[in-house]
Amino acid sequence: MTISIIENFKAKSDQKETLEALLKSVIELTLQEEGCLKYELYISENDSSRYFFLEEWRSREDLDIHIASDYIQSLFGNIQSLIESSDIIEIKKYSCIRTL
């Protein structure tokens, strides 16, 4: 069963650019990881200090390996002084509606 999560980061007002650069810096490495099916960075249209990763992993084990990786642990350590808050939400697809 795949694992999907949304990570939410709220940057301090004077740290948006620094946080964005750090978040972008892990995308290519993450996409190369075995088990990574999706790893996309979004910014809120309503609040330019709020960033989101939408992630999909092949398994819980693959996600756990990702979280334990040196570069993600380094990212977590480096962003603590740049953010007001963060949250990780595990999601599952409830239904799918096709629109034309």
Secondary structure as UniProt FT lines:
FT   STRAND          3..11
FT   TURN            13..14
FT   HELIX           16..25
FT   HELIX           27..31
FT   TURN            34..35
FT   STRAND          36..43
FT   TURN            48..49
FT   STRAND          50..57
FT   HELIX           60..68
FT   HELIX           70..79
FT   TURN            80..82
FT   STRAND          83..91
//
